[in-house]
Structures are given as structure tokens and as C-alpha cells.
Amino acid sequence: MKRRNFSKILTSSTLVFNMNSLNQLDKYAQELASTDRMPVLFLGHGSPMNAIEENEFVDGFRALAKTLPHPKAILCVSAHWYTRGSKVTAMENPPTIHDFGGFPRALFEVQYPAPGSPELAQETKDLLDPVMVELDETWGLDHGAWSVIKHLYPKADVPVIELSIDYTKPAAWHYQLAQQLRHLRDKGILIIGSGNIIHNLRMVDFANFNRDNYGYDWAIEAREILNGWLLDGNYEALLIDRPEEQSLRLAIPTPDHYLPLVYSLGLQQKGEEISLFNDKLLAGSLSMTSAKIS
């Protein structure tokens, strides 16, 4: 419907029309003009200490950043926003959430003051229709987001929003939901899944945390299986809810850190390839394996 016809229908007694909001949305639509397609990332975020330490994984994130076009905004699916139902952060200035304990004070003092984007949040909500998505103003940026994004864009000058993971839904549902967001890639939006493909905290070998590429036998086997499926494009096999293989049951005891990978895979389009980096095991029961799709 044309705006002039729409205006005739509305009256002051039925609606107070906010022209400032409309102008902001018009401006946002213009800013999101078509661009070259943005890549998609899955980042193995590992320990929150990666936010302040210097190590090979941080070097890997920084090297990745040099290969990326500068995005207009970032949409992050973090393992650490695990909710009933789907939500998207919609505030102007998301707080830096320190959602962990037992770490040095220096880590709690880190702030990542990237702006939010209520407009992108609304666009995301619209694209995911008919799934009900709540516009949330109470969350912010958890460490699954800021601890890795800060190495890609240390100036915190790119707007960031988060999309939560609905823990009531199976992997195939999340894969299909992600496909509804593909449009954003052509509008300058960088979409990041942040988790860990192999993530069993109960079995972490802290005594060997700094040992290079160290994994239990089951973790080595799980990485070979999962990486093989990734590189072969066998995504049907990767939509795991209840793995049959013992190694995969140990690698993915809960789906929270695995499902961000499923979102990234759902955003891949025909003709695109996936490449792995930071592909090492850590402390016996974790993997830092990360991926770029382009």
C-alpha cells in the first residue's frame, strides 16, 4: 500500500504516527542497500580468557579479520544465550555481560561498547516470521559474542545484535530458521555463530590446558567424524540431536555450544565453500575449530 493511501486510513483518534521512527526506518533501508555477499563465520570461542590473552587462537581470529569486508552490522548467535522461545537484542547500547565466574579481575573489567541496532533487530524479527521473536532489551553481549568479536573489530565500531537459541527446538529446526536470514548477507550483515563443536566441560583436563592440540581418544575421533562431514558438505549428518556414536555423545553432551554451528551451516548458499581454521583440540575435551563460509 502506498504511504499516501495508508495515511488516509489512519486518523489521529486511532494512531499517533511517529514520523521520526519512519524516517529512521527509511534511512536504515537505504543504508542496507545490496552489497557483495558477506561471508558467514563459526567461531570456536573457548575460554573467556581468550578475550585478554595472547595465543594462537586469538592470532587466528585477527588473521581472519584481515580477510573480511567491513560489515554494516553483526548478528551473532551465541551459545550463551539459550532461551525458551526466540529473542533478539534490540537496545541502542547493549551492555557487556560477564556471564562467568572464577576468572581474574582483569577479565571482568573488559568492556566492549559496540552499539546495538534496533533496526536490524526488527528486520531480523520480520525475516523470521511466522516464528515469534521477542525484541529484548534486557540481555546484551555475552562472552560468546564479545570475547571473539573484540579481536575482529577492536574499535567496537560495528553494531552488534544477538539472536538467542530456542532450547525447545531440534537441530533441523534451527538449520531451517537460519535459512530465513540469508537475505541479510547481501545487505552487509556479518552473521557469526559462536560456540564450540566439541565441548565437554565436565571432562576438561586443566592440568594439560596449555598442551598443544591435546585431546582424549574420543575427542580425536569426534573431530575426525565432524570435520569430515563439514568438509564433505554432509550437513544432514550434522543435524545431531541424539548421536549414536559414543565419541559424539561425549563431544556434544548438550546442544548449546553445538547449535551455533548449525546456524552458520544453514546460511551457506549454493557454490560456497567452507574452510576451517584454529582447528585444534584443547584440554582433552574441547575443540577450537572455527569455520568461514564464502
C-alpha positions as CSV (number, residue, x, y, z in Angstrom):
1,M,0.0,0.0,0.0
2,K,1.3,3.5,-0.9
3,R,2.1,5.7,2.0
4,R,-0.4,8.4,0.9
5,N,-3.3,5.9,0.9
6,F,-2.1,4.4,4.2
7,S,-2.2,7.9,5.7
8,K,-5.8,8.4,4.6
9,I,-6.9,5.3,6.6
10,L,-5.2,6.4,9.8
11,T,-6.7,9.1,11.9
12,S,-5.4,10.9,15.0
13,S,-8.0,9.2,17.1
14,T,-6.7,5.7,16.2
15,L,-3.0,6.2,15.8
16,V,-0.3,8.6,16.8
17,F,2.1,8.2,13.8
18,N,5.8,8.7,14.7
19,M,7.4,10.3,11.7
20,N,10.8,10.2,13.3
21,S,10.6,6.4,13.6
22,L,9.5,6.1,10.0
23,N,12.4,8.3,8.8
24,Q,14.8,6.2,10.8
25,L,13.5,3.1,9.2
26,D,13.7,4.6,5.7
27,K,17.3,5.7,6.4
28,Y,18.1,2.2,7.6
29,A,16.6,0.6,4.5
30,Q,18.7,2.9,2.3
31,E,21.8,2.0,4.3
32,L,21.1,-1.7,3.8
33,A,21.3,-1.4,0.0
34,S,22.6,-4.6,-1.7
35,T,26.3,-5.3,-1.2
36,D,28.6,-8.1,-2.1
37,R,27.6,-11.1,-0.2
38,M,29.2,-11.3,3.3
39,P,30.8,-14.5,4.5
40,V,29.4,-16.5,7.4
41,L,31.5,-17.4,10.4
42,F,31.5,-20.1,13.1
43,L,34.0,-19.2,15.8
44,G,35.1,-21.6,18.5
45,H,35.3,-19.2,21.4
46,G,36.7,-21.4,24.1
47,S,37.7,-19.9,27.4
48,P,36.6,-16.3,28.2
49,M,40.3,-15.7,28.9
50,N,40.8,-15.6,25.1
51,A,39.4,-12.1,25.4
52,I,42.6,-10.9,27.1
53,E,45.3,-13.5,26.4
54,E,47.7,-13.6,23.5
55,N,47.7,-17.1,21.9
56,E,47.4,-18.8,18.6
57,F,43.6,-18.8,18.6
58,V,43.5,-15.1,19.1
59,D,46.0,-14.8,16.3
60,G,43.7,-16.9,14.2
61,F,40.8,-14.5,14.8
62,R,42.9,-11.5,13.9
63,A,44.2,-13.1,10.7
64,L,40.6,-13.9,9.8
65,A,39.6,-10.3,10.3
66,K,42.1,-9.2,7.6
67,T,40.1,-11.3,5.0
68,L,36.7,-9.9,5.9
69,P,34.8,-7.0,4.2
70,H,33.9,-4.3,6.7
71,P,30.3,-5.1,7.8
72,K,27.5,-2.7,8.3
73,A,26.5,-4.7,11.4
74,I,26.9,-8.1,13.0
75,L,24.3,-10.6,14.0
76,C,25.7,-13.2,16.5
77,V,24.2,-16.5,17.6
78,S,25.9,-17.2,20.9
79,A,25.9,-20.5,22.8
80,H,25.5,-18.4,26.0
81,W,22.0,-17.0,25.2
82,Y,19.9,-20.2,25.5
83,T,16.3,-19.4,25.9
84,R,12.7,-20.7,25.8
85,G,11.5,-19.2,22.6
86,S,13.5,-16.9,20.3
87,K,14.7,-13.4,21.2
88,V,16.8,-10.7,19.6
89,T,18.6,-7.9,21.4
90,A,17.0,-4.6,20.4
91,M,18.7,-1.9,22.5
92,E,20.7,1.0,21.3
93,N,23.7,0.3,23.6
94,P,24.0,-3.4,24.7
95,P,25.9,-3.9,27.9
96,T,28.9,-6.1,28.1
97,I,27.8,-9.2,30.1
98,H,30.4,-11.0,32.2
99,D,28.5,-14.3,32.4
100,F,31.1,-16.4,34.1
101,G,32.9,-16.8,37.4
102,G,36.3,-17.6,38.9
103,F,38.4,-15.6,36.5
104,P,40.8,-12.8,37.1
105,R,39.5,-9.3,37.8
106,A,41.1,-8.1,34.5
107,L,38.6,-10.1,32.6
108,F,35.6,-8.6,34.4
109,E,36.9,-5.2,33.7
110,V,36.8,-5.7,29.9
111,Q,34.1,-3.6,28.2
112,Y,33.1,-4.0,24.6
113,P,31.0,-0.9,23.9
114,A,29.7,-1.7,20.4
115,P,26.4,-0.1,19.6
116,G,23.3,-2.2,19.1
117,S,20.9,-1.8,16.2
118,P,17.1,-1.8,17.0
119,E,16.5,-1.5,13.2
120,L,18.4,-4.7,12.4
121,A,16.7,-6.4,15.3
122,Q,13.3,-5.5,13.8
123,E,14.5,-6.7,10.3
124,T,15.6,-10.0,11.9
125,K,12.3,-10.4,13.6
126,D,10.4,-9.8,10.3
127,L,12.6,-12.2,8.4
128,L,11.9,-15.0,10.9
129,D,8.2,-14.6,10.7
130,P,6.0,-16.7,11.4
131,V,8.3,-17.7,14.2
132,M,7.6,-15.5,17.2
133,V,10.7,-13.5,18.0
134,E,10.8,-11.2,21.1
135,L,12.6,-7.9,20.8
136,D,14.7,-8.0,24.0
137,E,16.1,-5.0,25.9
138,T,17.4,-6.9,29.0
139,W,20.3,-9.0,27.7
140,G,23.3,-7.5,25.9
141,L,26.5,-9.0,24.6
142,D,27.6,-12.2,26.5
143,H,31.1,-13.5,26.3
144,G,30.3,-15.9,23.5
145,A,29.9,-12.7,21.4
146,W,32.3,-10.0,22.7
147,S,35.2,-12.2,23.6
148,V,35.8,-13.1,20.0
149,I,34.2,-10.1,18.1
150,K,36.6,-7.8,20.0
151,H,39.5,-9.5,18.1
152,L,37.8,-8.9,14.8
153,Y,36.8,-5.3,15.4
154,P,38.8,-4.0,18.4
155,K,37.4,-0.5,18.0
156,A,33.9,-1.7,18.8
157,D,32.7,0.5,15.9
158,V,30.4,-2.1,14.3
159,P,26.8,-2.5,15.6
160,V,26.2,-5.9,17.2
161,I,22.9,-7.7,17.9
162,E,22.4,-11.2,19.3
163,L,19.8,-13.9,18.3
164,S,19.1,-16.4,21.1
165,I,18.9,-20.2,20.7
166,D,15.5,-21.7,21.5
167,Y,16.4,-24.8,23.6
168,T,13.0,-26.4,22.9
169,K,13.7,-27.0,19.2
170,P,15.7,-29.7,17.4
171,A,18.8,-29.0,15.3
172,A,16.9,-29.3,12.0
173,W,14.5,-26.5,13.1
174,H,17.5,-24.2,13.8
175,Y,19.0,-25.1,10.5
176,Q,15.8,-24.1,8.6
177,L,15.4,-21.0,10.7
178,A,18.9,-19.8,9.8
179,Q,18.0,-20.1,6.1
180,Q,15.4,-17.3,6.6
181,L,18.3,-14.9,7.4
182,R,20.3,-15.4,4.2
183,H,18.9,-12.2,2.8
184,L,20.9,-10.2,5.4
185,R,24.2,-11.5,3.9
186,D,23.5,-9.4,0.8
187,K,22.9,-6.3,2.9
188,G,26.3,-6.0,4.5
189,I,25.5,-8.0,7.7
190,L,28.1,-10.4,9.0
191,I,26.5,-13.4,10.8
192,I,28.5,-15.2,13.4
193,G,27.8,-18.5,15.2
194,S,29.9,-18.7,18.4
195,G,30.3,-21.9,20.4
196,N,32.5,-25.0,20.3
197,I,31.9,-28.0,18.2
198,I,33.4,-30.3,20.9
199,H,32.5,-29.0,24.3
200,N,32.5,-31.2,27.4
201,L,33.4,-29.0,30.4
202,R,33.0,-31.8,32.9
203,M,35.9,-33.7,31.4
204,V,38.4,-30.8,30.9
205,D,41.9,-31.7,31.8
206,F,43.0,-28.5,33.4
207,A,46.5,-29.9,34.2
208,N,47.1,-30.1,30.4
209,F,45.2,-27.0,29.4
210,N,48.3,-25.5,27.6
211,R,49.3,-28.7,25.9
212,D,49.3,-28.3,22.1
213,N,46.4,-29.9,20.3
214,Y,45.7,-32.3,23.1
215,G,42.5,-34.4,23.0
216,Y,41.2,-37.6,24.5
217,D,40.9,-40.5,22.1
218,W,37.1,-39.9,21.9
219,A,37.7,-36.2,21.1
220,I,40.2,-37.1,18.3
221,E,37.6,-39.5,16.8
222,A,34.8,-37.0,17.1
223,R,36.8,-34.3,15.4
224,E,37.6,-36.6,12.5
225,I,34.0,-37.5,12.1
226,L,32.6,-34.0,12.4
227,N,35.3,-32.3,10.3
228,G,34.8,-35.0,7.6
229,W,31.1,-34.2,7.5
230,L,31.7,-30.5,7.4
231,L,34.2,-30.6,4.5
232,D,32.1,-33.2,2.6
233,G,29.0,-31.0,2.9
234,N,27.2,-33.8,4.7
235,Y,25.0,-31.4,6.7
236,E,22.2,-33.9,7.2
237,A,24.5,-36.0,9.3
238,L,25.5,-32.8,11.3
239,L,21.9,-32.1,12.4
240,I,22.5,-34.1,15.5
241,D,20.1,-34.3,18.4
242,R,21.0,-37.7,19.9
243,P,24.3,-39.0,18.5
244,E,24.6,-42.8,18.2
245,E,28.4,-42.8,18.3
246,Q,29.9,-42.8,21.8
247,S,32.5,-40.3,20.8
248,L,29.9,-37.8,19.6
249,R,27.8,-38.2,22.7
250,L,30.9,-37.2,24.7
251,A,31.7,-34.4,22.3
252,I,28.2,-32.9,22.4
253,P,26.8,-33.7,25.8
254,T,24.4,-30.7,25.5
255,P,23.5,-28.9,22.3
256,D,24.1,-25.3,23.4
257,H,27.6,-24.9,22.1
258,Y,27.0,-27.0,19.0
259,L,23.8,-25.3,17.7
260,P,25.6,-22.0,16.7
261,L,27.5,-24.2,14.1
262,V,24.1,-25.4,12.7
263,Y,23.0,-21.7,12.2
264,S,26.2,-21.0,10.3
265,L,25.7,-24.0,8.1
266,G,22.1,-23.0,7.4
267,L,23.3,-19.8,5.9
268,Q,25.6,-21.4,3.3
269,Q,24.4,-20.8,-0.2
270,K,25.0,-22.8,-3.5
271,G,28.5,-22.7,-4.8
272,E,30.1,-21.5,-1.5
273,E,32.9,-23.4,0.3
274,I,33.7,-23.9,3.9
275,S,37.3,-23.6,5.2
276,L,38.5,-24.5,8.7
277,F,41.0,-22.6,11.0
278,N,42.0,-22.8,14.6
279,D,41.4,-26.5,14.1
280,K,42.9,-27.8,17.3
281,L,41.8,-29.8,20.4
282,L,42.2,-28.2,23.8
283,A,42.4,-29.6,27.3
284,G,41.3,-33.1,26.2
285,S,37.6,-32.4,25.7
286,L,37.3,-29.1,23.8
287,S,37.9,-28.1,20.2
288,M,38.6,-24.6,19.0
289,T,37.7,-25.5,15.4
290,S,36.3,-22.5,13.6
291,A,35.0,-22.1,10.0
292,K,34.5,-19.5,7.3
293,I,31.9,-19.9,4.6
294,S,32.2,-17.8,1.5
